[in-house]
Amino acid sequence: MPRGLDIEAARRQTFQHSVNTGEVGRLLEGRLTMPPHAEWQLPHEPTWTEDPFQDRNWCFQFHTLRWLEPIRRAAAKGDAAALSMWLHYTEDWTTKNPRRNPASTWAWVDMADGLRAQQLCLGIPLVSEHAPEQLPWLEYSIRDHAEHLADPKHVGKANHALHQAESLFVCGRVLGAESHWELAARRMSSLLKEQYDEQGMNAEGATAYHYNNFLWWERALRRFDAEGLPRPDGAERHLNAPEQIAHATKPDGYLVSIGDTDTQSPQKIAHQHTDYTTSNGTRGAAPEQAVAIYDAGYVFARSGWGDDDRPYSEQTYFTLRFGPSRRVHGHQDGTSITYSSSGVNWLVDPGKYEYGSSTPRLHVISRAAHNVVTVEGRRLLKDSDVELLRRDITPRHHDYVLADPSFDRVSLTRRVIHSVRGEYLVVIDEISGPRRLTAEQRWQLGPEVEAEAVNRSVALSSGNQHAMLWFDGESADVRTVRAQDDPFDGYVSVGWKKLAPATAVIVRKKGARLRFLTVVATGGESQPAVERVQTVSRDDVGLLVTTSHGTEQITISPDDVVFP
């Protein structure tokens, strides 16, 4: 028996045992599918430089060897063909990809190294039972991976570092190497405090990655439980994530598409709040508050959690972004707004699409693709930090003011007022600089939303539901764009490398000092309406707004909001 292999530790660290016979059968036939990618015929003798789809994510997944997990499970239950396949490809990878001269540059990239190390460690029990003569090379490879993972120069960032630390912990336990698993525990503790603030919000800048990280951390921390060891210091921080993820879930049951987030529902979290938001309120329990503001840069607000008169799925929901613009999976989206109501996602963020530098990817991560103001000809400061200056929440209205320093020598503020009774938004953007400016305010509509310009407004519809973007001022140039390829615009991402045509409304103004006054309102099965009304002070804004919830007058002064 090779020295130091703890087979029982490997068994304790194996959490999944079920076998998908269909998936195993396809793999045994060489039919490899690594979602979201198409099926590919796996060669018996790969070079490990294969890249059939010219896709970096596919190459990354190929070298994790996690696609062998269904085969490992089948082999552990006595499937001889599965055992032969698992041994063949793991040993072949090990032989052809030594650390100092691997066949592929993807072989030892961060995170792939860790995920692969876990697969090798979990293979110890089946190899010891069914092919013990194979244990020497397997142990050598695990030790090689552990040394690589322990070296600080190979540690990645954010969730990549998590997967590496988790894998180093597993390696340390199966090798009986206390120095390795204790190092992993220290790294996880530091990472927990770096990636989760005291409110428990994850730092990666995307709702999908807040969800993913919760699942990944749950698995990683469970490994300590399996060994009877205390969880790393800081582990309590991520326990608030389910409630936050519930707030980040729209009334349709899907995560709001902030940052690198496409269509995704947080159904894998076993928690009362996410159960509620993913089941249209039929299971679990709603959070106590309908408004949640997180210091990491998120406002999540909704009209309610559903009742007998109005189901959860019909509630109004909006989000507002602030905070630092540079995040691992975040976009240049400071001050961006999303808005859903009556079962329609009227205003959306553009999604993820893929990773890399394709034209669609560069578009969806850009500031110009989000519901913000962009200033032409001024340098965009990529390290800007949008500050939430005001957050007044009353039973009658919300009032948020943000300062956006994203453009060099430009003062840009956004004020967002939400009427609790009318469920509409009033957005006031003010821009000034040392010389004449040209600015564009963008509103990205959901794919299902149709738009028609009518006077100073854009009428929106989806099925029998209606909404409106109303703009004040005669000097504004309003245009729409949809499914435009050159320059690329008018699309949103709805999945991996999947785009849907989606209209964007763009309002353009020029001047030394600019103000965009916009109302976002819904009318149910009727068109909403907005009118300007006179006010006593020239500094105030008076509006008469008609929505599906009735007609109300609102007066907005620099420091207050009243409903005469």
N, C-alpha and C positions, 0 to 999 in steps of 0.2 A: 504493500500500500504506500503510495507517495506520502511524503512527510507533510504533516500539518493540514491536510484537508479535512474539514469538519463537515461530514455528510449530513449530520442532523441539523446543523446550522443552515445548510443549503435547503433542507426540507422545510425548516421553519420560515425561511425567507421566500418560499414558493407559495403565493397566494391564489393562483389560478390553476384549476385542474380540469375544467370542463373541456370536452372535445367537440369541435364542430366538424362532423364527418365530411360534409360537403367541401368545406375549405381545405381540409387535409387531403381529400381526394384530388382536388384541383392542383394543389402543390405537388403531390406525388406524380402528377402528369406533367409537371414543369410549367404550369400555368400560374404565373405570379402576378398578383394584383396588390398594389400598395396604394390605398386610397389617399388622395382623390384621383389617382392616375389610372389609366386604362390597363388592361391585362397585357402581359408580355411573356413570351416563351423563354423560360429560364434555361440556359445551356447547362449541360452536365458539367462542363469544364469552363467556368467563366474566367475571363481575364481580370475581372474586377475593375475594368476601366469602362464598362458598358454605360451608355447614356442614351437609351433608345428614344427618349422624348425630349432630349436637349433641355433638361429640367434639373436645376440644382437640388430641389427638394427630393426628387426621385433618387438622385445619386446619394444624397444624405441618408435617406431611408434604407437604401440598398446596403450600405455599409454598417448600419446599426445591427443587422441580422435579426431584428425583432420580427421580421416576416417569417422566421423559423419557429416562432412561439407555438402556433397550432401543431406543428410537427413535433416539437418537444413534448407537448402534452400527450399526443397520441403515442409517442415512443415510451413515455413513462407508464402508460397503461398496457405495454406489451406489444405494440405494433412494430414488427421487425422491419418493415419497409420504411416506416417513419424514422426509426433509430438509424438505419443505414443512411438515409438522406440527411438527417441532422448531423451525424458524424462527418459525412462527406463534405458538406459545405462549411461547417465550422473549421474543420482541419484545413481545408483548401484555402479559406480566407487567411488563416493563421500562417500558413506556409508562404503565401504569395504577398503578404502585406506586413513584413517585419517593420518595426518602428523606424529603423534607419534607412530603409529603402523600399517603401511600399509601392505596390503596383499603381495605386491611385492616390491622388492628392486628397481625396475624400476619406481615406482610410482612418486617419487619426484626428479628424477635426473634432472640436469640442462638442460634447453632447452625444455624437455618434459613438465616441470612445466609451462613454459611460453606459449607454443603452446596450451596447454590444457586450460589455463586461458583465452586466446583469444576466444576459442570455447564457453566457458561458458558465456563470456561477450556478444558475438554476439547472443546468444540465448535469451537474455533478452526481445527483442521486441516480439518474437513469444510466449514466455511463458506469458508475460503480457497480450497479446491479446487473446490467446486461452486456457491458463491454469493458471490464476493468482493465484490460490491457491497454486501453486508450487513455487512461487517466494521466500518465506522465506528460504527454504533450498538452493536455487540457490544463493541468496544474501550471505548467510553464507559462501558458498563454494568460491565465488569470493573474499570475504573479507579475507578468510583464505589464498587463493592463493596470494593476494596482500601483506599480512604480510610476507609470506614466501619469495616472490620475493624482498621485500624491505630489507630483512636481508642480509647484505654484505657477510656473510659466505656462502650463497647459490649461489653466482654469479659465473657463469662459465667463460670461456675464449672465445675470438674472437667472432665468429658468434653465439655461444651459449649465450654469454652475450648480444648480440644484440637482440636476440629473447626474452630474459628475460626482458630487458629494454623496448622494444616495448610493451610487454604485461603488464608491470607495468604501463606504460603510459595509456593504454586502461582501465585497472582496475581503475586507478585514475580518469579518466574522467567519467566513468559510475557510480562510487561511490561518485563522488563529493569530492574526497580526494585530495586537492591541494598538500599536502606534498608528496603524491605518484607520481603524474605526474611530479611535479617539480624535484623530485629525479631522475626519469627516464630520464628527459631531460638533467640533468647534467651528468648522466652516459653515455648517448648517445654522448654528446659532447666530453667527455674524450675518449670514444671508437673510435669515428671518427678520432681523432688525433693520437690515438695509432695504429689503423689498416690501416690508409691511410697516406702515406708520402706526402710531398708537391707536388710531381709529380702526386699524386692521385693513386699510385700503392698500391694494397692491400697486407697485410703482411702475408697472410696464406700460401703462397708458392705453390699454384696450380692454373693453369689457370681456371679450372672449378670453383674453389671457388672465384676467382676474379669475374667471371660472376655471380655466385650465390649471392655473397654479394652485387653486384650492384642491383640485383632485390630485394633482401631483404631490403636493405637500401631505395630504392625507395618507397617501400610499407610503411616502418616505418616512413619516413619523410612525406609521404602523410598524415599520421595521424595528424600531426601538422597542415597541410594545412586545413584539414577538420574541425579543431577546431578553425581556425582563429588565430593560434599561430605562432610566428616566429620559423623557424627551428633552431635546436641546432647549436651552434658555431662549425665550422669545417665542416658543411654539404656541403660546396662548394668543398671539396677535392675529393669527389667521382664522381664529374661531369665529370672528365677526363677519367673515366673508359671505356666508350664505344670506344673511339679511341684506348686505350691500348688493349682492347679485340679484336678489329679489327686487330691490329698488331699481336696478339696471335692466330689468325685464319689462318690455312693453306690454300693453294690454293684450296683444296677440300671442303672448307666451314666448316670444323670442327676445334675445338680448338686443338692446339698442346698439346700432352699428358704430360705436365709437372706437377709433383707432383701427387696428388690424382685426376687424370683426366682420364676418359675413353672416349669413343666415344660420343661427345656432340657438338651440334652446337648452337651458341649464337643467335638463331632466335627470342627470346622473347624480345630482346632489340629493342625499336623503335628509331633507330638512323641511320643517313645516312651512317655512316662508317660500322656498322655491317650489315646494309641492303646490302651494296655492297659486303662484303666478304662472306655473306651466300647465295647470289643469283648468283654467278659466274659473278659478275659485271653488272648484268642487271638492278639493282635498286640502288638507293642511290648514294653516291659519295665516292671515295677512299680518304684515308688520303693523305696529301700533300707529305709526306716523305716515301721512301721505306725502310728506316732503322730507327729503334727506339731503343735507349739504355736507360734503366731505372736503377736508382741507387739501387733499391731494388734487383737487380741481374739478369736482363734479357737483352739479345740482340735478337731482332727480325729483320731479314733482308730478303729481297726478290729482285728478279731481276726487278720486276715492278708490276704494277697493271692491266696489260692487255691492249691491243690495237687491231687494226684491223689485224695486222700481227700475233699476238700471244695472244690468250685469257688468261684471268686471271688464269684459272685452270691449264694452262700449264707452269706457271712461276716457277722459282726456289726459294726455301724458306729454310732458316736455322735459328736455334736458338742456343744460347750459354748461359749457366747458371753460375752465380757467386753469391757472398754474403754469408750470414749465412746459415749453414746447418740445424740448429734446427728451424723448422717452424711447425705450427699447422698441416697443410696438405701438407707439403713439404717432399721431399725425400733427401737422401744423394747423391745429384746430382751435386755438384759443379764441374764446367768445362764440364759438359755433353753437347753433341751436338745432335741436330736432323737435318735431311736434307731431303727435298722433291724436286722433279723435274719431269717434264713431266708427271704429274698426278700420280706419284708413291711416296709413303712414304718410302724412302730407309732406313733411319736411324730413329729409334723411341725411345721414352721412354717407360717403361714397363706398365704404367697405374696404376690403383687403385686396382682392383679386389674386395676387400671388406675391412671392418675394423675388427680388431681382431688380432689373432696370428697364423693363419693357415700357412702352409708351403708356399703356393703361395703368401699370403700377405707379409710374412717376406721376400720373395724373391724380390717382385716388389719394396719394399721400400728400399732395401739394396743398398749400393754403388755398389756392384758387379754386379747389374742388369742393370746399366746405362752405357752410352758411355764415360767411364772414364778410368783412370789407377788405378789399385789396387796393393798395395805392400804386398806381403805375409809376415806373421810373424811379422808385425809391428802393434802396437796398433792404431786403428782408433779413432781419436779424434772427438767425436760427436758434439762438440761445435765449430768446426772450421769455419773460415770465409774466403772464397776464394776472393782474391782481384784482381780487374781488373786493371792491371798496365799500359796497353797501349790500346788506342782505336784510331787508325789512319784510317780515312775514306776519301778516295780520289775517284775521278771519275774512277780510274783504278783498285783500290784494297782496301780491308779492311785488317787491321792488328791488331789483339787483342793478348795481352799477359796477362796471369793469373798466380798468385802465389797461390798454393794450399797447405796449412799447415795441411792437413787432417791426416797425419801419423806422429807418434812420431819420432823425430830425422831423418826426411827424407825431403830433398829439392825436391819439385815437381813443375815444371812449365809447362804450356801448351800454345803454340802459335798457333793461328788459322789465316790463311791467305786465303782470298777469292778473287779470280780473278773475277772482274766484267764482263769482256768480255767472259772468258771461263766458268764462273759459277761453278768452281770446288773449293774444299777446300784443302789446305795443312795444315796438323796438325803435329806439332813438340812437342813431350813430352820429357822432360829431367828430370831424376831422379838421385839423389845421396844421399849417407848416409855414416856413419862412417865405415861400413863394407859391404861386398858383399850382393847384393840385388837380389831378384826375383820379377819381376813385370809383370803384365798382362794388356794389353790394350784391351778393349772390344768394339765391335761394334754390337749393337742389331738391326737386320734388321726387317722390317715390315713383317707381316704374309704372304703378297702376293709375297714376294721377294724370289727367288731361288738363291742358291750360289754354285759355283764350284771353288775349289782351282786350280790355274794355275800358276806354278812357284812361283814368289814372290808376287802374287796377288790373289785376289778372284774375279772372274767374277760374276756379279749380273745380274739378269734378272727378268722382270715382264711383261708377255705378250710379245709384240714386242719391249719393251724398255730395254735398257742395261745400266749398270753402272759398276763401278769397285772400289774396295779397293786395292790400290797398296801400298806395304810395301818395304822399303829400308833396305838392310842389309842381310847378309847370316846367321847370328846367331839367327834369330827369328824363333820360333816354332809357326806355324799357324795351328789352328784347328777350326772346326765348331761343334756346338752342336745344336740339334733341338729335341724338345719334349722328353726330358730326365727327368725321374721321380726320379732317385736316383743316384747322388744328383740332386735336382730339378733344371732344367734350360731349356732354349730354348722355353720359352712361353712368350706371352704378354697378358695382360688383354684387353678384348674388350667389357666388360660390367660387371654388378654385378655378381660375381662368375662365369664369363665366360672367359675361356682361349682359345687362338688360338696358335697352334704351330708356332714358329717363330725362324728362325736360328740366332744364335749369332756367330760372328767371334771373336776368342780370339787369341791374339798374345802374346807370352811369351818370356821374355828375362831374362838373368842372368848376373850379373857383378857389379863392384863397382860404375861405372857411366854408366847410360843407356840412350839411345836416341831412341825413336820411331819416324820415319819419315813416314807419311801416306798421301796418296792422295785419296780424294773421288771425283770421276768424273763420269759424265754421257755422253753417246754417242748417245742418241736417238735410232734409229733402227740399229746402228752399235756399235761395241765394242769400248770404249775409249782406249787410250794407253798412257803410261807414260814411259819416259826414263830419266836416269841420264845423265847430260852433264857436261863437265869440266868447272871449274871456275878458276879465277885467284887466289883467296884466298882459302886456305884450310878451312877457317871458313864459307865459303859460300856454299849454296846448289843451284845447277843448275838443272832444270828439263825442259823437252820438253813434253808438255801435249797436247794430241789430244782429243777433245770432239766433240759433235754435233755442236759446235759453231766455230770450226776450230782448228788450231794448233798454239800454242804460246810457246815461251821460257820464263821462269821465273827464276830470280836469287834472292835468299833470303840471305841477310847478317844479322848479329845480330841486326842491327838497321835500315835496309831499305829493300825495295822490288823494283826491277826494272824488266822491260821487254825488254831485248836487241833487 
